[in-house]
């Protein structure tokens, strides 16, 4: 008789049952504890990302800010600081979502992978981040179309942020590791802008430049208002909903919220640090921007207990339609702002 069979006979049936059920019970307790904790985590964001707010305050304290008599070197330093804050605002929300745990890549055994609001909010954040980072890298991080991209920004755009969001990694990088690398590359560019020492492997071309004029801000707003950006969540929210399941309704609402979290940070930086380029009081630019920000704040604090599909004369709320109306307001108000800049 083999040793395994002898041991099997020595262990009573009750011991075998316990050996099977104890790990199962412990896993169930962990699943419940982890899931409940995540269920009650933050789901509303009435304010922009705190790191972005801190950076804005520091830039406004610069001697050249709103000072036409400042020296040329001081003004150039200020422009680099403002560009740094803008590019960091693009990745700030993704950093927070990664620190919270990249739930889209979690396997089904992890309870955090089952919360549609968190998973789809993160996917919306990722979508907005990658689109805006690409725009910044190819438009604002160089003097003209003939200039090469900054190598760190290019690596983030071409290699790190192109990773599939659900890749959990085994023989290759996980998606969270890839996005961490992408954020780190953006930080290298941002640090180089203000002459900080950049840690890690050096690229052949370590130049870091920023070129943000009124025309570039107009181009950014035009891109945000295009079918490649804001029409993505609007299309999801406006599609016929009769055939959508409750889970799909959740998906679309919180995906739109994720994209708006990133957009709000970016628009706030433009509003606070480039007021002379983005608004014109006589033409209503300031009022339109405030209305757009108010609508984005409503989206970022939108958190119904259950996403309902009320329609026509239903007594229930139509949460997807309500979110779509907020998004439509954002688009129309930002369109008016862009027209103000163009004129």
N, C-alpha and C positions, 0 to 999 in steps of 0.2 A: 504494500500500500504506500502510495506517495506521501510525502510530508504534508502537502497541501490537503489531501483527503483526511489525514490524521488530525490536522488542526481544525478542519471543518467539522469533524465529529466531536471534537473537544468543546467547541463553542456551542452553547445552548441556543435554541431557536430564538428566544427572547433577545439574546445578545446580537444575533444576526439582524433582527428587526431594528434594534436600537442603532446598530452600526449604519443602517441604511437611512433611518428617519432623522437622526440627530443632525447630520450635515444638511439635510433638506430643510429642517426646521430653522437651523441657524441661517441658512441662505434666505429663507422666507422672512425672518425677522430683519435681516440686513436690507432686503428688498423693500420692505414696508417702511423702515426707518429712513432709508435714503430717498425713497419716493415721496414720503410725506414732507421731508425737509425741502425737497426741490419744489414741491407743490406750493409751498408758502414762501418761496424766494421772491425777490423783487420782480414785479411785473409792470410797474409804472415808473416813468421817468419824467417828472415835471421839469427838470433842469437838464441843461446840456452836460456832457461828460465833465467831471470835475477837473481832470488834467488839462482839458482844453480851456476851461474857464481860468485856471491858474496861469496858463501861458498867455492868455489875452491880457490879464491884469498886468503881468510883467512887461509886456510889450508897450502897453499904454503908459507905463512909467518911464519909458525911454525918453531921454532929453529931446530927441528929434521929432517925437510924435506931436503932430499939430503945431510944429514950430517951423515956419517958412524960413527963418533966419539961421537954421542949423547948417553946419558945414556939409559939404558934399560927401565927405567920408562918413559922417554921422548918419546922413540920410541913406547912404548905401547900406550901412550896417543895419539900419531900421528895416529896410526892404527885405534884407536877408532874414531878419528875425520874423517878420510877418509871413514870409514864404514858408519858413520853418513851422510856424503855428498852423498854417493852412494844411500842409501835407501831413502833419501829425494828427490834425482833426479828422483826416480821411481814414486813418487806421485806428483811431482811439477806441471806437466802439468795438471793433473786431478784437482788439487787445482785451477788452473787458469780457467779451464773450468767450474767448479762449481761456482766460483765467478762471471763468466760471465752469469750464468743462465743455469740450466740443461734443455736444450730445448727438449731432447727426452721424458720427462715426461709431457710436456705442452699439454693441451687439444687443440683441433682444433680451438677453438675460439681465441687462442693466435697466432699472426702472426709469432712469432719466431719458432713455431713448423713446419712451411712450408718450411724452408730453408734447403735443402738437404745438402749443403756443411757444415753448422754448426752442424746439427744433426748427420750426419755420421762421421764427424771429431771427435766429442765427443765420439761416440761409438767406434771409433778406439782407441782413447786415453784410454778409459775405458778398452778395451780388452788388450792392451799392459801393462797397469798398473797392472791389476789383475794377469796376467801371470807372470810378473817379480817380483811382491811382493810375490807371492807364492813361486817362486824359491828362492828368497833371504831368506824368512822366514824358509824354510825347508833345505837350504843348507849352506848359509853364516852366518846365525844368531845363529849357534851352532857349537861346536867343532867337533862333529861326529854324525853319524846317530842315535846313541843310546841316545843322549842328547834330552831333551824336548825342544819344541819350546818356544820362549818367549811368554807369555800369551797375550800380547797386539797384537803382530803380528799374533798370531793364531786366535784371535777374529776377526781381520780385514780380514783374509783370509777365515775363515769359516762362518762368520756371516754377516759382513758388505758388502764386495765386491761380495757376491753371490746374492745380490738383483737384481731383474730384472730392466733394465735401464729405463723402461717406467712406472713403478709403481708411480702414482701421489699421493697416500696416502689419506686416509680418516679414516678408522678404523685401519690402520697400518702405519708404517713409509713410507714416500715417498722415492724414490730411491736417491734423492739428500741428504736427511737427513742421509740415510744409508751410503752413500759414504763419507759424511762429518765426520761421526763417524769413518769410516775406516781410513781416512787420519789422524784424531786426534790420533787414536791408534798407527799408524806408527810414528807420532811425539813423542808420549810418549816413545816408544822404542828408538828413535833417541836421545831424551834428556837424557834418562837413561844411554845411552852409554858413555856420557861424564860427568856423575855425576850430571846432573841438576835435580832440584826438579821437580817431575812430579805431575801435578795437577789432580784432579779427583779421582775416585775410585781406590784403590790400589788392585792389584792382589796378590794371595798367593805367587807366585814366581816372584819377581821383578828383577831378573837378566836380564841383557842385555849384550850379548857378540857378538863379530863379529870375523869371521875367514875367511879372504880373502887372500889366497895364489895364486900362479900361477895356481895351479890345479883347484881351485874354479873359477877363471876367465875363464879358458879353458872350464869348465863345463857350465858356463853361456853363453859363445859364442856358444857352441854346442847346448844348448837349444834354443838360439835365431835363430840359423840356421835350427832348426828342423821343422817338419811339424806342430808342435803345435804352432809355433810363426810366423816366416817370411813367411812360405808357406800359411798362412791364407790369407793375402792380395794379395800375388802372385797368389793364386788360383782364387781369385775373379777377378783379373785383366786379367788373361790369359784365362778365360772361353770363349767359343764361344759367340760373341756379336751380331750376326745377329738378335736374338730374343729379345734383351734387349731394353727397352725403354730409352729415354733420361734421365729420372729421375734415372733409375737404373745405367746408366753410371756414373752419378754424385755420386751416393751412393758409388760406388766401388773406384772411384778416391780419394774421400775425406776420406773414411775409411782408405785407405792406408796412406794418409797423417797424420791422427791422430795417427796411430801406430808409424809412423816414428818420430813424434815429441817427443814421449816418448823415443824411442830408441836412438835418437840423444843425448838427455841429458845424458843418461846412458853411452853411448860409450864415450862421451866427458869426463866424470868423470874418466873412466878407462884410457883414453889417457893421461889426465893431472896429475892424482894422482898416477897411477900405471905404469909409463912408462917403468920401468925396468922389469915388468912382462908381458906387453902386446905387446911390440915391440922389434925388434932386427934389428938394422940397416944393419948388414951384410947379413941378410936373406930377406931383403925387407919388414919387418913388418911395418916400419914407412911409407913407400910409399903406401903400401896397405891401411893402416888406413886413410891416407890423401885422397886417392881416394874414399874410402867409405864415409868419411865425406862430400866430395864435392858432391857426389850423393845424400846424405841425405839432404844437403842444397838445392839442386834443387827441391827435393820433397816438402820440407817445404815452399818453395816460389812459388810452382806451383799453379797458380790461373788464368786459362783462363776465359774470360768473359762467354763463353759457352763451355761446354764439347762436343766436336765433335767426330763422329765415323768414320772419313775417313778411307778407306780401299783400298788395292791394289793400283790402279793408280788414286785414287780420288785426287782432288785438295784440299780437306779439310784435316786438321790435324787429326791424330789418337791419341787423348789425353790419352785414356786408355792404348794404346800400349806404348806411351811415358813414362807414369808413370811406367808401367811394366818393361821397360828397365832400368829405374833408380833403381827400387827395385832389379832387377836381378844383377845389378852392385854392390849394397850394399851387397847382399848375397855372391857373388863370392869373393869380396874383404875381407869381414869378414871371409870367409872360409879360405883364404890364411893366414890371421892373426892368426886364431886358429891353423892352421898347424904349423906356426912359433913357437907358444907357446909349442905345443906338441913336436916339435923336440928339 
